[in-house]
Amino acid sequence: MSSSEPTFEITARHDTSIEVRVEVPAQSVGNAVEAVYERYARRAHVPGFRKGHVPRAYLESRYSADEFAAEARADLHEAMITAALRELELRPVAPVSLHPGSWEMGTSYAFAITVPVLPDIKPPAVDGITLEVPAVPPITDASVEDALQQIQWQFATLKEKPADAAVAHGDVVRVRRGSQEAQIRVEEGDTLGERFLGRCVGDTIRTSDTGSADANAEALHILAITEAQLPPIDDDLAHDAGQDSLEALRGYVELRLAQSRDRRIEELRRAALVEELLKRTAIPLPDALTEELVQEEIARLRDELADRSPPTSLESVLSDEGNSLDALQARVRESVEHRVRHDLLIDRLIEVADTNLDDAELEEVARTEAEASGGNALRAIAQLKGEGRWEAYRRATAANRALDGMLQKVNLVELAQDTDRSTVSRPTQEGGRPTATDGDAVADKEAS
């Protein structure tokens, strides 16, 4: 390399950063300074001189040579950092840190940069790992009936009550909130919904438990009260839901609930495996990246609060809660670090397992999943692509394949509903994952 070209040298590699030394030859330094003079000369308007031909001596008398040198150095920093990252094929994940060197006209100029990078992750072996996973309950007659009632509500009709009628459980109340209208179904156990009980058209309630004295509570004006007319659960309802008979509808509901249960079992096992791997894997993060993401999250919270009606500030909310901005930032930082480590680990597992899919493979997976759930495959694929979720779906599918492969090598312990840890460990054998123990679990229902 000739002396007229800059040089870029990696001087140190760390887990989350790379140190680079940049040296700019004297000729390039001089050219940068000359370019600054020319830029000022083009802008200056001095009587007696043509535009662009203002003498350097005049410019220096007005601005000083140090100002030109400082601007030339800033130009070199910007251009050389870009060139160094390109030449060394470095991809910073946060702003690069600059460490200026000594500057002297007529000589070369050397400076250093610190490039924040992602760590090289080495996931641990999973052989012999024991995972404790909450058991998922079996499908019961009660869960099937609950799902049928959800379908019943889908085909309910609403009949407006007389103007002097009071709100009762099961009613649907149409309200005005500010300039918008909404419908609220009054159900037992729902804090907001039960505040409507006994009220009539024209009444106003507030969204806060503390009553009208709360300045932040929103007013809800009751415009109409309707009661739901639920159809009987019979063959006619089954026909409306696209099934031949009530028996066929029950079978469909049981199938959907079973599919939902199977998915929940898989989700719990994958989540448990990821959390265990995170505990066992060193994943340092660049401080600059973490801080940038924390500030982005705080800014998002500020924007959300400013968009409320009425708008409020983050500081006022924290003050009302007895919290501080420092405490909030600490919580956000913890959440951000966990999320980033999680995502980095998942990407590394996909890479190691080589489970990424091309478009044809992914479309086949989407088609199979859509058909299994009774949906339209072409429509499902079109929605994923049209809504910008195709790449997220690709990553999730690849991650699930990588994790499922690892789950073949671990021991699974399913915890009973009371978190009894005496359940016998059932290691995976003969290439199959163990199934959940029917009877130990927390309910997981899917509305059909």
Sequence and secondary structure as in RCSB ss.txt:
>XXXX:A:sequence
MSSSEPTFEITARHDTSIEVRVEVPAQSVGNAVEAVYERYARRAHVPGFRKGHVPRAYLESRYSADEFAAEARAD
LHEAMITAALRELELRPVAPVSLHPGSWEMGTSYAFAITVPVLPDIKPPAVDGITLEVPAVPPITDASVEDALQQ
IQWQFATLKEKPADAAVAHGDVVRVRRGSQEAQIRVEEGDTLGERFLGRCVGDTIRTSDTGSADANAEALHILAI
TEAQLPPIDDDLAHDAGQDSLEALRGYVELRLAQSRDRRIEELRRAALVEELLKRTAIPLPDALTEELVQEEIAR
LRDELADRSPPTSLESVLSDEGNSLDALQARVRESVEHRVRHDLLIDRLIEVADTNLDDAELEEVARTEAEASGG
NALRAIAQLKGEGRWEAYRRATAANRALDGMLQKVNLVELAQDTDRSTVSRPTQEGGRPTATDGDAVADKEAS
>XXXX:A:secstr
  TTS EEEEEEE SSEEEEEEEE HHHHHHHHHHHHHHHHHH   TTS TT   HHHHHHHH HHHHHHHHHHH
HHHHHHHHHHHHHT   SS  EEE     TTS EEEEEEEE          TT EEEEE      HHHHHHHHHH
HHHHT EEEE  TT    TTEEEEEEETTEEEEEE  TT HHHHTTTT  TT EEESSTTGGG TT  EEEEEEE
EEEE   SSHHHHHHTT SSHHHHHHHHHHHHHHHHHHHHHHHHHHHHHHHHHHHS     HHHHHHHHHHHHHH
HHHHHHTSSS   HHHHHHHHT  HHHHHHHHHHHHHHHHHHHHHHHHHHHHHT    HHHHHHHHHHHHHHTT 
 HHHHHHHHHHTT HHHHHHHHHHHHHHHHHHTTSEEEEE TT  TTS  EE BTTB     TT         
